[in-house]
Amino acid sequence: MKHLRNAALALLAGATPALAQPSGAITVYTSQPQEQMATVVQAFNKDYPDVQVEIFRTGTTELMSKLQAEFTAGATPADVLLIADAVAMTQLKNDDRLLAYADAPLDGIPADVVDPDKTFFGTKLITTGIVYNTGMVQDAPASWDDLRAPEVAGSLIMPSPLYSGAAVIHVGTMAQQPEFGWGFYEELAANGAVAGQGNGTVIEAVARGEKAYGIIIEYMAMNAKADGSPVDFVWPDQGVSAITQPVAIVKGTDNEEAARAFVDWQLSKTAQEQSVAQGYFPIIEGVSPPEGYPALDSLKILPLDAARLMADDQANKEQFADLFGG
């Protein structure tokens, strides 16, 4: 009873008792690289030291399969999702698997990266372009069409939408563009292009010189370049696909307070600045992009019909697998 008496005395004295900080454990399912997530958790715990964060990390497509199996079995250990696929988040929302968070701190967050029903929130911008090995390529590609040449396509690797959420978005976006469509991928396959699994397999192959070119999300290529790998990256002048890596709370979490704290932190300026240090475009105005990146307003973002992509998702994966294997 001593703590209650002290609180009462504080109120009588005009003081406001400190609110309890979130505590306990949460599990975050994510597609963000493991080493980056370790840094994220470390920074999060500076602000929320009493929350223990467990991480499960895999590619978005595999992660979604795991979630669906767990939902079918009756429950998932996941409290928070941080995945590179707003379309997958939309499907989870439509399936009533996400918890609305109406009071999320959205100051400075663009409305177009926030679900209208406040069930998920974009945390960064990730674009897909072209990586190349600087020791193998003399003339850097400037456009997607440059990849069509047989001598280029024959040494090209790309991530698979059967594994990567970013690849789901990129392949779906390209398939919707009249100037590309599935004919673009058919031409690449006919000329010898191959698919790996996630974006990590792409940067490894290009950095080691196994392939001269790759289709990849920008931060993996730019981080490899900064670490000394013989690679460089191009944002094609014809446009790039983009994802927002949304964060969401899983409906049924047994630690909603700590889950909300994780979302709050992901939407904070501190997290945005950390994202920049990890090679991501920020979404909050006033936070500069990483060194060597173009200004966001200088990039052409290819349009995407998300509803059409969701409807075509399985067919897109099957068509990709027919061309490149799965």
Disulfide bonds with the S-S distance in Angstrom:
none
